Amino acid sequence: MVVISVFVLWLSSYSTATLEAVLSCIFILSFGVLHGSNDIQLLHRAYRSKQSQFSVYKAVMFYILVVIGILGLFAIWPQLALPLFLLISGFHFGEQHWSSNVKQTAVGSTLFFSFYGLFILFMLFYVQREQVVPVLTELSGVKIQSEWLGSLFLFSAIGLVSTAVFLLAKKLLTIRYVEELFILLLLFIIFNVTSLIWSFSIYFILWHSIPSLRDQLVFLYGHSSKKTFIRYLKTSLPYWLVSIAGLGILYFFLKDNIDQMLSILVYFLAAITFPHVLVISFWESRIKSSPES
């Protein structure tokens, strides 16, 4: 991922803002949405019970209700919906990156995961604050100050270091220091020299979605390969199409205000992120508690 990130960083110096926006949408709607499109099969595989088929139906209904609920929350109470979305996204990003390095019963692992993901998000927000402030203001309905982003970035950094030191002292966490610091430095550079949506896409696709896809392939089929990826595509296609259709419906109702396209994308990602995070957290716990399953 480091080599690809450097290549994309180099490529961005020859691209336009319009091209980056188009490519970002393509990548997010393909690999980004795809990595969460097989949640139902993950649940089915994790349960392995006689009632698993019934559980699949319940999971589908759960997904639909959560998506509707999150969209409703953004419409009725955005001041709560946005912070909640950021918190759960931060936890999800951190869990995916660090779960194999933290012991199952680690005290404070949830905080560590959350602070890591929030550190990435607030680093992006702080670096891109001129673009981020208007978007967050529109999403939340609250006048966001750029100084707040600096304070949140600092707070997340302190929280990340504190929880990491705690877990290391308890011998519950392993860290490749040089590798992790290099990744953070590389992301900081990318966030500084590319646009907001392109910066987010690079992190979301290269450092979250693709690694998550690889882990899911290994769990579902025993290994990651072109063949297993095609199998994954076949099983996830219905859910992926439903997700894209949902975005299309959102766009249809808000198409008269193209300036809100980024907000639409945030609403869409929020709606599918909440149930996805719950599924992945359950899946991770099943892997650690029952490695043989």
C-alpha positions, -999 to 999 in steps of 0.1 A, spaced: 0 0 0 29 23 6 41 20 -30 6 26 -44 1 56 -20 33 72 -32 23 66 -69 -11 81 -63 6 110 -46 28 115 -76 -1 112 -99 -21 138 -81 4 165 -92 -7 159 -128 -44 157 -122 -72 183 -119 -97 188 -91 -125 176 -113 -106 144 -122 -98 137 -85 -134 142 -75 -146 118 -103 -120 92 -94 -128 95 -57 -165 88 -63 -156 58 -85 -132 43 -59 -156 49 -30 -186 35 -48 -166 5 -60 -140 -8 -35 -153 14 -6 -189 2 -8 -179 -33 -19 -159 -40 13 -191 -36 33 -214 -54 9 -208 -89 21 -217 -83 58 -246 -107 56 -224 -136 45 -199 -128 72 -227 -131 98 -239 -163 82 -204 -178 83 -197 -165 118 -229 -180 133 -227 -215 116 -259 -225 133 -291 -243 121 -309 -210 125 -284 -191 104 -307 -187 74 -333 -171 97 -305 -149 111 -297 -137 75 -333 -125 72 -331 -107 105 -298 -92 95 -313 -78 63 -341 -62 82 -317 -49 108 -297 -33 80 -327 -16 65 -340 -3 98 -305 11 108 -300 28 74 -335 45 77 -328 54 113 -294 70 106 -308 90 76 -337 101 98 -313 111 126 -293 133 102 -325 149 91 -339 155 126 -309 158 148 -277 164 128 -259 179 158 -259 143 173 -257 123 141 -224 138 129 -204 133 161 -218 98 164 -208 90 129 -173 103 134 -169 83 167 -181 51 152 -160 56 120 -129 63 141 -134 31 161 -140 11 129 -108 25 112 -88 18 143 -102 -17 148 -95 -28 113 -59 -16 114 -50 -28 149 -72 -57 159 -46 -83 151 -21 -65 173 -43 -62 204 -52 -91 226 -89 -101 227 -93 -91 264 -73 -59 262 -86 -33 286 -88 0 268 -87 -15 233 -119 2 223 -105 36 233 -72 28 215 -91 19 183 -113 50 185 -84 74 192 -64 60 163 -92 64 138 -101 98 152 -65 108 149 -65 100 112 -98 118 107 -89 149 126 -55 151 110 -72 152 77 -98 177 89 -71 200 104 -49 199 74 -79 205 51 -97 228 75 -105 254 48 -125 229 29 -137 209 59 -153 237 80 -180 246 55 -189 209 50 -191 202 87 -211 233 92 -236 223 66 -238 187 79 -243 197 116 -261 229 113 -236 244 138 -211 271 129 -178 251 131 -146 270 140 -113 260 125 -97 262 160 -120 234 171 -104 211 146 -69 218 159 -80 211 195 -97 178 184 -66 168 165 -45 174 196 -69 157 219 -70 126 196 -32 126 195 -30 127 233 -56 100 237 -39 78 211 -5 80 228 -20 75 263 -40 44 254 -10 30 234 13 34 264 -12 18 287 -16 -12 264 21 -15 259 27 -14 296 2 -42 301 19 -61 272 -14 -62 254 -3 -44 222 25 -49 197 37 -21 174 61 -19 145 72 16 154 91 26 123 64 12 100 35 29 118 52 62 121 61 61 84 25 54 75 13 84 96 39 106 80 30 95 45 -7 102 52 1 136 66 20 144 34 -9 131 12 -34 151 32 -13 183 27 -8 181 -10 -41 167 -23 -77 178 -22 -101 168 6 -121 142 -12 -90 127 -29 -71 126 5 -100 108 21 -103 84 -8 -67 74 -7 -69 66 30 -103 50 29 -96 27 -1 -59 19 2 -55 18 39 -90 6 50 -112 -10 24 -87 -31 5 -70 -45 37 -105 -52 50 -114 -70 18 -83 -91 21 -91 -101 57 -127 -110 47 -115 -132 18 -92 -151 41 -120 -156 67 -146 -167 41 -125 -188 17 -93 -196 35 -70 -174 13 -69 -142 -7 -67 -147 -45 -82 -136 -78 -105 -167 -76 -118 -159 -41 -122 -123 -50 -145 -133 -79 -165 -155 -55 -168 -125 -31 -180 -103 -60 -208 -128 -69 -221 -131 -33 -219 -94 -25 -233 -81 -58 -270 -79 -47 -261 -59 -16 -237 -37 -35 -264 -29 -61 -289 -21 -33 -263 3 -18 -257 21 -51 -295 23 -57 -298 39 -23 -273 65 -32 -291 71 -65 -324 77 -46 -306 102 -23 -292 120 -54 -326 121 -71 -342 139 -42 -312 163 -38 -302 167 -74 -313 203 -76 -285 213 -53 -253 198 -67 -232 217 -42 -245 193 -16 -230 162 -34 -202 158 -8 -229 160 20 -249 134 1 -219 111 0 -214 116 38 -251 107 45 -247 76 23 -215 65 40 -230 71 74 -261 51 67 -241 20 56 -213 24 81 -233 20 113 -246 -16 106 -213 -25 90 -193 -15 121 -215 -37 143 -211 -67 119 -173 -63 117 -169 -59 154 -190 -91 160 -169 -109 133 -136 -98 149 -147 -111 183 -158 -144 167 -124 -148 150 -105 -142 182 -127 -163 205 -131 -192 180 -102 -191 156 -111 -225 142 -145 -214 130 
